[in-house]
Each structure stands twice: as C-alpha cells, then as structure tokens.
Amino acid sequence: MLPLDQILKEPFTTAPILSHFNPSLPAIVETDASDYALGAVLNQVNDSGKHPIVFDSRKLSPAELNYEVHDKELLGIFWALRFWRAFLLSLSNSCEVLTDYSFLQYLMSFKVLTCFQAHWAIFLSEFHFTISYHPGKLATLPDAL
C-alpha cells in the first residue's frame, strides 16, 4: 500500500489543462454549493472531450449562510452565469448547467417563487441554457473548489 503523500502527489501536481474559450463550441457549467461556499467550472466540449475553461469559487456571505439548500444551489447557478455572462451570451448555441440538486431542473416552471428566486429567474431568463441533474458523486470539480 502506498503512503498517503504518494497517493495525493499526482492529483496535486497534474492540474487540468485550461483551454481558450470558443463561442462555437458547446459549453457546460458545473456548479455546487456547500454549507459555506460556492464552486463553479466552465467547460467546453471539443473533439478530444470536455476541457475546463475557468474555475471559480467563493465563500458565502453571513446572510447567504442562512439560505435554504435549494436557494444556495440556485445562488451558485446565478453567481456562475453572472460571472461568466460575457462568455455565455456569446455562445452560438445553448449551454448546459449541471447541478447536484434535482429540484432546480424545474425552476422556470415554478408557479410560486420567493423574492430571491424571482429576481434570479428574471436574470437567468436572458441566457439560453438547460439545467440538468448531475449526482453529487459525479460533480467532483465544483465540489473540490
């Protein structure tokens, strides 16, 4: 059995290679929210597979720490799309947003929204995207951020 430092050495020394953004390629935004922070990755898919374009994360503010889980997850999507707005609005096709919270797939069909959700939904309506459920165990990149 290998010592822990040897096991961790390779993942920490071989970072994913970032690609340049290309508006003609499909984009995938992966987001995740924890109790204390948000993480997101903007990926694009080309012939050789999915490549990260940019990573970002931030701590939740004291007020945001009080949000319910679904609002934290929605905040993660809002924050990522707002942060990468210039990239995402330049796409020639729609992008896919992956979240580990299945409830958000139906965001735009909700009949009753809170004030926060309504504000975020209005902002999100300017983007062409679909929200897809991606189980948490498969969402390793935004989770790690």
N, C-alpha and C positions, 0 to 999 in steps of 0.2 A: 504494500500500500504506500502511495506517495504521500509525503508530508504536505500539509495544507498550503504552505508557501509555494510549493511547486505546482500544485493544482491551480492556485489563483494567479500564478505568474503569467501564463499565456493569455487568459482573457483580458488582463490589465495592460499587457504590452502589445496586443494586436487590436488596435481600435478599428472600427469600421471606417472604410474609406468614404469620405463625403464626395458627392457628385455636384456638378453645377446644375442649377435649375433649368429645365427646358419646358416652356409652356405648351409644347405639342405632345408631351408625354403624360400618361395618367398619373395622378397624384393620390397618395394615401396619407391621411393624417391620423396618427395614433395618439390618443390621449388617455390619461389616467389621473385620478385624484385619490389622495390618501387622506388620512385624518389631518395632516399638517402641510401638505404641499401638492402642487400640480406638476405634471410632466407631460411633454408632447414631443413627437417626432414627425417631421415632414419627410415623406419618402416619395420616390418616383420609380416607376416600373419601366425598364427598358429590356432589350433582348437578353441581357445577362441576368435579369432578375430585379429584385427590389433593392434600391440603394437609398441610404439616408442623405437628405439634403441639408437639414439643420435640426439640431436638438435644442430644447429649452425646458427650463423648469423654474419654479419659484415657490416660495413659502406662501401659505395662506395668511391673510391679514387677521388681526384679532377678531374682527367682525365675521370674516369668512369662516373662521374656525367653528362658528355656531351653525353653519348651514347644514341642512339635512344631506344625506349621502347623494340623493339624486340631484340636488342643486349644486353640490361640489363637482359632480361629474359633468353637469351641464356648464358650469363655470369653466371647467377645463376646456371644453369644446369652444365656448365663446372666446376665451382668452387666446387659444391657439389660432383660431380663424382671424381674430382681430390682429394678432401679432404678425401673421403671415398673409395678411389681406392682399398686399400687392402681388405676391406670388399667385395666390389662389384666384384672384379676379382676372389674371392674365391667361388662365388655362383655356385651351380651345375645347375642352370637354369638362364634364363634371368630375368632382373628386369624391373619394370615399372617406368617411370619417369612421374610424374603428374605436369602439368603447367597450369596456367590460361591464357595462351596466345596460342590460337589455331593455329596460324601461324607456330609454331615450330614443329608441328606434321609432317611437310613435309620437315624438314631440310635436310635430306640425299638425297632428290630428287631434290633439287635446282640445276639449271643449272649454275647460276652465283652467286658467293659468294664474299663478301668483304674479305680483308686480314684477319681481325679478325675472321670472320665466317669460313674461310678455315682452319685457324690454329686450331680453336676449333673443327671443324668437323674431322680433322685428329686425334686429341687426342681422341675424343669421339668414333672413329671407333674401338678402341680396346675393347670396352665394348659391351656386349650383352644386349641391352635394347630397349624398345619401349617408345616413347613419346606419352602420351595421354593428351587430353584436359580435364581439370577439372575446371569448372566455379569458378571464384574468390570467390563467396559467400560460396562455399563448402570448400575452402582451408584456413581454419581458423588457423591451426597450423603454417605453414610457414609465413602467414600474420602477426601473432602476434609477431613473432620473430623480 
